[in-house]
Amino acid sequence: MKKFFMFLAVAGALTFSANIASAQDETAAPAATEEVAASNEVVDLFAGSGEEVPLHQALKTKFIEGGAGFMSLVLICLILGLALAIERILYLSFSKTNTAKLLEKVENALAEGGVEKAKEVCRNTRGPVASIFYQGLLRMDQGVDVVEKTIISYGGVQMSLMEKGLSWISLFIAIAPSLGFLGTVIGMIQAFDAIQAAGDISPNVVAGGMKVALITTVGGLIVAMILQVFYNYILSKIDTLTIDMEDASIRFVDALTKYNK
């Protein structure tokens, strides 16, 4: 994968250099020669005597070039966002329950040992569906109507538990590119300060300052895209669990109604 990205980078650099060289060919032939030499330097930078630059080393270099201050904030957003996303994924994975099998166990328990045995089955099963069933069975003596209301209310509680922490992930998705843009603006200001101090608009000063400034924006956008993928994946798992909860709750109420008859 690293070689693939390196190949794309080299190809992009060569294409960019070739376009500049062809555009300047009409005005100055020496300029085209300099562009070709620059492209060779780019190739040497990535290939360098047959040795490819390690990915972690390239990332470290860009991190330092972008400025430790803002890049550290962007990195913190990534670490905290990933930590919350992984915690949610693990929680939702453990919350997954075979609702058909659980309903079968509850119905058999009701037929063989009554409500108490059904409660025991729910206590020994993890997941929000089993918790909802257990809360409903606790109020079985008050009638099926009360059980149905309890299931609806406790279903909302379980939904809130599943969505816990998502607001923080969305915050990091929003704040990471904002920090990147802020770093870019500050970097641009510093670049113009350097131009003012130098007394002339040097291409090296302008290009160097803008490069450093734009690195923070790239970092923030990458972090936001990574966290957005995890965020949408978590939402899809929550939707799946919610559908299972609603379907299982309806069948559970039907089973209790048959049991009372």
N, C-alpha and C positions, 0 to 999 in steps of 0.2 A: 504493500500500500504506500509506503514511503517513497519507493522508487517511482510509483505512478504519479504522486504529487510532484516529485522532483522533475519528472519528465514534462508535466504540464507547465511547471514554472519556467523551465528552460525554453519550452516551445513558445510560451507567451512572451518571454524576454526576447527571443529571436525574432518573433513576428513584429513586436513593437519596434525593435531596432531596425528591422528591414523596412517598415513603413516610414520611419523617420528618414532613413537613408534615401529611399526613393523620392520622398517629398523634397529633400534638399539637393537632390542630384542635379536639378536644373540650374540651381544658383551657385553651388560651390561643391566641386568634386572632393576637395580635401575634407569637407564636413562629412560626406558619406563614408570616407575612409575611417574617420574617427568613430562613427557609429558602429561600423563593423568591428573595429577594435574593442569598443565598449561591449558589444555582444559577446565577443570572445572572452572578455573578462568575466561576464556573467556566467558563461559556461564553465570557466575555470573555477568560479566561486562555488558552483554546485558540484562539479565533477572533480576538480582539483587533483590531478594526477591519479585519476581512477578511484579516489576516495570520496564517498558521499558524506555530506554533513549530517550528523545524527539529528533526528527530529527534535529531541529534547534540547539539544544545544541551540538549534535554530529558534525554538520557542523562547528559550532563556535570553537569547540575544535581542529578540523583538520586545520581550518584556522589559528589559533594561532600557532599550531605545525609547520605548513609549513613556518612560518615567515611572519610577517605583511608586510614587504616591497614588496616582489615579489607577494605574494597572493593579496595584495591590487591592484597592477598593473593588475593582471589577472582579478580581480573583476571589475575594471574600464572598461576593454575591454568588459566584459560581459554586463555591464550596458549600455555603449554607443552603443554597437552592437545591443542589444535588443531595445533600444530607436529608432535607425534608422530603424530597421526592422519593428517595430510596426507602425512607421510613414508611411513607404512605403506601408504596408498592408492596412492601413486606406485610404491612397491616392488612391491606385488601386481599393479598394472596392467602393469608391465614384465615381471613373471614369467609373465604369461598366454601360453600357447603353444598353437598349433594342433597338438594331439597326433596327430590323424589324419594330417596332412601330414608331421609329423616321423617317425612310424612308417613311412610310405610311403618317405620318403627313406632311412631306416636300412635297411629291407628291400632297397631297390634297391642301396644301397651294399654291403651284405653279398653280394648276388648278383654284383655287378660287380667290386668290389675287395677284398672280404673285410673283416676286422675293422678294419684300419687306416683304410680309407676311411670306415667307419661311425663310427669315433672322430672323424675330421675333421668329419663332418657334425654330430656332437654338440658339438664344440668351437666350431663356427661358429653355434650356435643358443643363444640365451639362455633362461633360465628353469630352474626346478627339475627339470622333467621331463628336459630334455636333460642336466643334471648327473647325474641318477640313471642315465640310460642310459650315460653315459660311464664312471661308476664300475663299472657292470656289465661293460662291454666291456673294461675294464682287467684283469678277472679271468676273461676268457673262456677262457684256457688252463687254468684250474683246474676247469672243468666248470660245467654249468648250475646244479647245486645250490648251488655257491659263489656264482655270480652272483645267484641268487634271494635268498640270505641277505644279500648285499651291498646289493641293491636295498632290502630291508626296512630294514636298518640305516641306510642313507644317506637313505631316505625320512623316518625319524625326525629326522635332522639337518636336512633341508629344512623339516620342519614347525616345528622350533624356530626356524629363521631367519625363517619367515613370521610367527610369533607374537611375535617380538622387539619389546619396547616396549609390549606390550598391558597388562602389569602396571602400568606407570606411568600409562597412560590410566585404568585402573580405579581407581588410587589417587587421581587428580585428581577422578574422578567421586564418590568417597566423601568426599574432604576438602573439596571446595568447599561443599556444604551444611553440613558441620560447622563450617567457618569462619563461614558465614552465621549459624548458630545461636549460635555463640560471640559474634559481634558483637551479636546481638540481646540476649543475656543481659547483656552488659556495658552495652549501651545502656539496658536497663531499669534496671540498677543506678544508672546515671548519672541517669536520669529520677527515680528515687525519692530520690536524693541532692538533686536540684534541688527536689523537693517538700519535703523536710525543711528545706532551707535557706530556702525561701520561707515556711514556717510554715503553709501551707494548701494544700489540694488544688485548685489552679486547673485548670480544663479545658484552658486553653492549654498549661500546663506538661506536663500528663499526655499530651495528644494529640501535642504536638510531640516529646516524648521517645520515645513509642512509635512514632511514624512513622519517626523516624530509626533506631530499633532494628530495625524490621521490614524496612527497605530492604536490609540486609545479608542477611537470610534470603531475600528474593526474588532478589537477585543470585546467591547460592549455588545456589539451586534452578534458576535459568535456566541457569547454567553447567553444572550436572550433567546437565540434560536435553539440552543441545546436544552435550556430549561422549558421552552415552549413545547418541545417534543415530549418531554416527560410529563408536563402538565396535561396535555391532551390525552396521553396514554392513561394517566390516572383517572381523568374524567370518563374515559370509555369503560374502565373497570368499575367505576362507581355506577354508571348507567346499567351495566350488566347485572351487578349485585342488586340494584334497586328493582329491576324487572323480576329477578328471582324472588325477592322479598314480597313484592306485591302478588305475584302468582301463587306463591306458597301460602301467603296469608289467606287468600280467598279459599283455597282448598282446605286449609286448616279450619276455617270457620265452618265449611261444609261438613268436615269430619266431626266437629263438635256438635253440630246440629243433628247429625245422624246418631251420635252417641246419646244425646238427651232423649231422643225418641225411643 
